[in-house]
Amino acid sequence: MKQSNLSDSNRLNEQQQIVLIRFSEIGIKSPKTRKWLTKKLISHIEFVLKNNGIEEFRIENRFSRIFIFSEETDKIVPLLSNFIPGIASISKVYACNTDFQEFTGIIQKQFFERLRNYSTFAVKVKRTGKHSFSSVEMAADIGEFILDNIDDNNLSVNLTDPEYYLYLEIREGLTYVYDQVVRGLGGLPAGCQGRVLVLISGENEDIANILQLYKRGAITVIYSTNQFPQYSKEYQKAISKLLDLQPNLKKAERITFAKDKQFHSEEILIYYQKAQCMSIAMSRSIFEDISMKFPTTIPIFVPYLVEDLKEDDISIFYC
């Protein structure tokens, strides 16, 4: 992985798509905290991409945006949107200088074919910095250009409920053109909140708990009442996938198993201290059985009680 300078003219290849990443909660933090969290996020992105066989990529951090240059954008976007916390949304964009002829050229080459599949469209323009035009004026000019130059008499503008959106983001003298915004996991970058010991027993709620902690920036180590072969293959796959995503987690410390089908508080506390955890998390059923056996100085969480996750967020780990 190499750092890149997006403002270099030789990087502005209008034929190459770039992955644009928008921050989640990072964007509302103080400058010092944002810098630290952004570094964590970039480090985690590098870790996940390399673990999934993507070696050739370049990353640039530009304050409130991260850009990834790669020939494998189709593979990168689902990886980051589904599995990397700290990301609000992702788009595959084409970059050019903020020049009407340049970005309308990109629109004509890269987006006209898609536009022909729809009967209505709208253009949304977002600006950062000072410009001689307003967002509404630029959107109107681009819409007029499309209607004047596309060979489709059935295409029309609909600003209230269009079938197709074309987006332009103009910032720091550069313009990014795209037509899709993919939702990310949100939350905070992995590793920014220390380690949490998660007690599991084979319930689906275990997966939701680990995912919630992961989305809040925690690294999770696991103590299990059962050996892995006793769990369903789908459950095993989901646990392994969640652990594979987490940086700075050595294979030997990812998961340990109870000696029998019981949660032994003394054994758990030894593992808790050895793994340098800051708290313990568990499902509701486990909490009811053993929570009172731990010292009151140890924070205990039942994450799934706090926030219900979307089914799609969880089901992706069973694939």
C-alpha positions in Angstrom: 0.0 0.0 0.0 1.3 3.4 -0.9 0.1 6.9 0.0 -1.3 8.9 -2.9 -1.7 12.5 -3.7 -5.1 13.0 -5.4 -4.3 16.5 -6.4 -1.5 15.4 -8.8 -2.7 15.8 -12.3 -1.4 12.4 -13.3 -3.7 10.8 -10.7 -6.8 12.3 -12.3 -7.6 9.5 -14.8 -11.2 9.9 -15.8 -11.4 6.3 -16.8 -10.4 5.0 -13.3 -13.0 4.7 -10.5 -11.8 5.7 -7.0 -13.4 4.5 -3.8 -14.6 7.5 -1.7 -15.3 6.9 2.0 -17.3 9.2 4.2 -16.8 9.2 7.9 -19.4 8.1 10.5 -19.0 9.4 14.1 -15.4 10.4 13.4 -16.6 13.6 11.6 -18.1 15.1 14.8 -15.0 14.6 17.0 -12.4 17.2 17.9 -9.5 17.6 15.5 -7.0 15.7 17.6 -9.5 12.8 18.3 -10.5 12.8 14.6 -6.9 12.5 13.5 -6.3 9.5 15.9 -9.6 7.8 14.8 -8.9 8.3 11.1 -5.5 6.7 11.6 -7.2 3.7 13.2 -9.7 3.5 10.4 -7.1 3.6 7.7 -5.0 1.0 9.5 -8.1 -1.3 9.7 -8.9 -0.8 6.1 -5.4 -1.9 5.1 -5.6 -4.9 7.4 -8.9 -6.1 5.9 -8.0 -5.5 2.3 -4.7 -7.4 2.6 -6.4 -10.3 4.5 -8.8 -10.5 1.5 -6.0 -10.7 -1.1 -6.0 -7.1 -2.2 -2.4 -5.9 -2.3 -2.3 -3.2 -4.9 -4.0 -0.1 -3.6 -3.2 3.4 -2.6 -4.9 5.4 0.2 -5.2 9.1 0.7 -6.7 10.9 3.7 -8.2 14.3 3.0 -9.6 15.5 6.3 -13.3 14.4 6.0 -12.8 11.9 3.2 -10.7 8.9 2.5 -9.9 7.8 -1.1 -8.7 4.4 -2.2 -7.1 3.9 -5.6 -7.3 0.4 -6.9 -8.2 -1.7 -9.9 -10.4 -3.8 -7.6 -13.0 -1.3 -6.6 -15.9 -3.8 -7.2 -14.4 -6.0 -4.5 -13.4 -3.2 -2.1 -16.8 -1.5 -1.8 -18.7 -4.5 -0.4 -15.8 -5.5 1.9 -15.7 -2.0 3.5 -19.4 -1.3 3.6 -20.3 -4.7 5.2 -17.3 -5.3 7.5 -15.5 -2.0 8.5 -17.0 0.1 11.3 -16.4 3.8 11.3 -17.7 4.3 7.8 -21.0 6.2 7.1 -21.1 5.5 3.3 -19.0 4.6 0.3 -19.2 5.5 -3.4 -17.2 4.6 -6.5 -16.4 7.9 -8.1 -14.7 9.4 -11.1 -12.4 12.4 -10.3 -11.5 15.4 -12.3 -10.7 19.1 -12.0 -13.6 21.4 -11.3 -14.2 22.3 -14.9 -17.6 22.1 -16.5 -16.2 20.5 -19.7 -14.2 17.9 -17.8 -16.9 16.6 -15.6 -19.6 16.7 -18.3 -17.2 14.7 -20.4 -17.0 12.1 -17.6 -20.8 12.1 -17.3 -21.2 11.5 -21.1 -18.6 8.7 -21.2 -19.4 6.9 -18.0 -23.1 7.6 -17.1 -25.1 8.2 -20.3 -25.5 4.4 -20.9 -27.0 4.0 -17.4 -29.2 7.1 -17.8 -30.8 5.5 -20.9 -32.2 2.8 -18.7 -34.5 5.3 -16.9 -37.2 7.7 -17.8 -36.6 10.3 -15.0 -33.5 11.6 -13.3 -32.2 14.4 -11.0 -28.7 15.8 -10.4 -27.5 16.6 -6.9 -24.5 18.8 -6.4 -22.7 19.3 -3.0 -20.0 21.9 -2.7 -17.3 22.5 -0.1 -15.4 25.8 -0.2 -16.0 29.0 -2.2 -17.2 28.8 -5.8 -18.7 31.2 -8.4 -21.8 29.1 -8.7 -24.4 27.7 -6.4 -25.2 24.0 -6.1 -28.7 24.5 -7.5 -27.3 26.5 -10.5 -24.7 23.8 -11.3 -27.2 21.0 -11.0 -29.5 22.8 -13.4 -26.7 23.3 -15.9 -25.7 19.7 -15.8 -29.3 18.5 -16.2 -29.6 20.8 -19.2 -26.4 19.3 -20.7 -27.7 15.8 -20.3 -31.0 16.5 -22.0 -29.3 18.4 -24.8 -26.7 15.6 -25.5 -28.3 12.3 -24.7 -30.1 10.5 -27.6 -33.2 9.6 -25.5 -36.3 11.6 -26.1 -38.1 9.8 -23.2 -35.7 11.1 -20.5 -36.9 14.0 -18.3 -36.0 15.7 -15.0 -37.9 14.9 -11.9 -36.7 16.6 -8.7 -39.2 15.1 -6.3 -39.1 11.3 -7.1 -36.6 10.5 -9.8 -35.8 7.0 -10.9 -32.1 7.8 -11.1 -29.8 10.2 -9.2 -26.5 11.6 -10.5 -24.2 13.1 -7.8 -21.4 15.6 -8.0 -19.3 16.5 -5.0 -17.1 19.5 -5.5 -14.3 20.1 -3.0 -10.9 21.7 -3.0 -10.8 22.3 -6.8 -11.7 18.7 -7.6 -15.0 17.2 -8.6 -16.2 13.6 -7.9 -19.0 12.2 -10.1 -21.0 9.1 -9.0 -24.4 7.6 -9.0 -24.5 5.2 -6.0 -24.1 5.7 -2.3 -23.6 2.5 -0.3 -24.4 2.5 3.4 -21.6 1.6 5.8 -21.7 0.0 9.3 -21.3 3.3 11.0 -19.9 3.4 14.5 -16.2 3.8 15.5 -13.0 2.3 14.1 -12.0 -1.1 15.4 -9.5 -1.0 18.2 -10.2 2.5 19.5 -12.1 1.2 22.6 -9.9 -1.5 24.0 -10.7 -5.2 24.5 -13.9 -6.8 25.6 -14.3 -10.4 26.7 -17.5 -11.9 25.2 -19.1 -15.0 26.7 -20.8 -17.2 24.1 -23.0 -20.4 24.3 -24.2 -20.8 20.7 -27.1 -18.4 20.6 -27.7 -16.1 17.7 -27.7 -13.2 20.2 -23.9 -13.9 20.6 -23.3 -12.8 17.0 -25.3 -9.6 17.5 -23.5 -8.8 20.7 -20.0 -9.3 19.1 -21.0 -7.2 16.1 -22.4 -4.4 18.3 -19.1 -4.2 20.3 -17.1 -4.4 17.1 -19.1 -1.4 15.7 -18.4 0.6 18.8 -14.6 0.2 18.4 -14.0 -2.8 20.7 -11.7 -5.7 20.0 -13.5 -8.9 21.2 -11.9 -12.0 22.6 -14.2 -14.9 23.3 -14.8 -17.4 26.1 -17.1 -20.3 25.0 -18.9 -22.9 27.1 -18.9 -25.3 24.1 -16.2 -26.6 21.7 -16.6 -25.3 18.2 -17.7 -28.6 16.6 -20.7 -28.5 18.9 -21.9 -25.3 17.2 -23.7 -25.2 13.8 -21.5 -24.6 10.8 -23.3 -21.3 10.2 -22.6 -20.1 13.7 -18.9 -21.2 13.5 -18.6 -19.3 10.2 -20.1 -16.1 11.7 -17.8 -16.2 14.7 -14.7 -16.9 12.6 -15.6 -14.1 10.2 -16.0 -11.6 13.0 -12.7 -12.6 14.6 -10.9 -12.5 11.2 -11.8 -8.9 10.8 -10.3 -7.7 14.0 -6.7 -6.3 13.9 -4.1 -6.9 16.7 -5.8 -10.2 17.6 -3.4 -13.1 17.7 -4.7 -16.5 16.7 -3.9 -18.0 20.2 -5.9 -15.4 22.0 -9.0 -15.2 19.8 -11.1 -17.8 21.7 -10.8 -20.1 24.6 -13.1 -22.9 25.7 -14.5 -23.9 29.1 -13.3 -27.3 30.4 -16.9 -28.4 30.6 -20.3 -27.0 29.6 -20.3 -24.4 32.4 -19.1 -20.9 32.8 -16.6 -20.9 35.6 -16.2 -17.4 37.0 -12.7 -17.9 38.3 -11.5 -19.4 35.0 -13.2 -16.5 33.1 -11.5 -13.9 35.3 -8.1 -15.4 34.7 -8.7 -15.3 30.9 -10.1 -11.8 31.3 -6.9 -10.5 32.9 -4.6 -12.4 30.6 -6.3 -10.9 27.5 -6.1 -7.4 29.1 -9.8 -6.8 28.7 -11.7 -3.8 30.0 -15.2 -5.3 30.4 -17.2 -8.5 29.9 -20.2 -8.9 27.6 -22.8 -11.7 27.4 -26.3 -12.6 26.2 -29.3 -12.1 28.4 -29.6 -15.7 29.4 -26.0 -15.9 30.5 -26.4 -12.6 32.4 -29.3 -14.0 34.4 -27.2 -17.1 35.4 -23.8 -15.8 36.3 -23.5 -12.0 36.3 -23.6 -11.8 40.1 -20.5 -14.0 40.3 -18.2 -11.3 39.0 -16.7 -8.5 41.0 -18.6 -5.2 40.8 -15.5 -3.5 39.6 -15.8 -5.2 36.2 -18.2 -3.5 33.8 -20.7 -6.0 32.4 -22.6 -5.4 29.2 -25.6 -7.0 27.5 -25.2 -5.1 24.2 -28.2 -6.5 22.4 -30.5 -5.0 25.0 -29.3 -1.5 24.0 -29.7 -1.5 20.3 -31.4 -3.9 17.9 -29.3 -4.5 14.8 -30.7 -4.6 11.3 -31.2 -8.2 10.1 -29.0 -7.5 7.0 -26.1 -6.4 9.3 -26.1 -9.8 11.0 -27.0 -12.1 8.1 -24.0 -11.1 6.1 -21.8 -12.9 8.6 -23.6 -16.1 8.0 -22.8 -16.1 4.3 
